[in-house]
Amino acid sequence: MVRVYSSLDGFPTPAEQPAYCGHAEVILHTTAAMQTAWAMYERMSFVRAEELDFLQEGFPVYGFRLRLRSAGEPRVRSAGPARATD
């Protein structure tokens, strides 16, 4: 069973989690057959990143990127639950 937490639980939502964890971007891959998903990614502000494209067993796989912060921006955590650090 998968438990999805919301901001009301004091946890970042799945959409907020990468930024909360300090990541600068989210990268995903899809194929031409996944047009519904492709449109959804674009509505979520992902942009095509041709440098991430590759062939998988002869089929083109397309990369998308969603920037969460600029490369020079410091990692800043939003309010949320405390967690252990390394």
N, C-alpha and C positions, 0 to 999 in steps of 0.2 A: 504494500500500500504506500502511496506517495502522499505526503502531507505538504500542502502549499500554505506557507505562512503569509500573512498580510501585514501591512504597516501597523494595523490595529493590534497585532500580537506583539509589537515591539521589534519585529524582525523586518529586514528589507524584503520587499516583494521580489519575485524572480527577475523582473525588469530592473529593479534597483540594485540587485545583488552584485553585479560586476563592478559598478562604481563604488559601492560600499566597501568592497574588498580591495579597492585601490587599483583596479585594472584601468588601463587607458582606452581599451577598445574591445569590441566583440567581433570575432570573425566567424563566418559560417560559409558553408558550401552547399550548392544545390545543383540540380540538372535542369535541362530545358523542359523535361516532362513535368516538372513541378511548378507549373505556371501559377497556380493558386498560391502556393507558398512564396514564390518569387514576388507576386503582387503584395502579399502581406508584409514581407521584409521591407519592400520599398515604402509602404505606408508607415512602417515603424522607423523610418529614416535611415535604414541601411542603404549604402550606395555600392554599386558595382565596383569591384577592385580587380581589374584584369590581371594584375601581377600575381594574384592568388589562384588563377585558373590553372587547371592541369587536365590530363587525360587519365581516366581510370578504365583499364581494359578496353581502350579505344573510344570510350564515351567521354565527351567534354563535361567537365565539372567546373562550375562558375563560382567565384568567390565574391562575397559581400563583406562590407566592413561598416561598423557603427562606432564612431569615435565618441568616447565618453568624456575625455578631457584632452587638452593639448599636450604635446610631448613634453613641453617645459613646465607645465602646471604641476604643482606639488600634489601628492596624494593626500586627500582630505576625506575623512570619514564623516558620513552623515550620522545623525543620532540613531542609535540602535543598540542591540544587546552587546555587552562586553564579551570579548572572546580572548582566549589565550594567544599569546604571541610567541613566535619562535625564539 
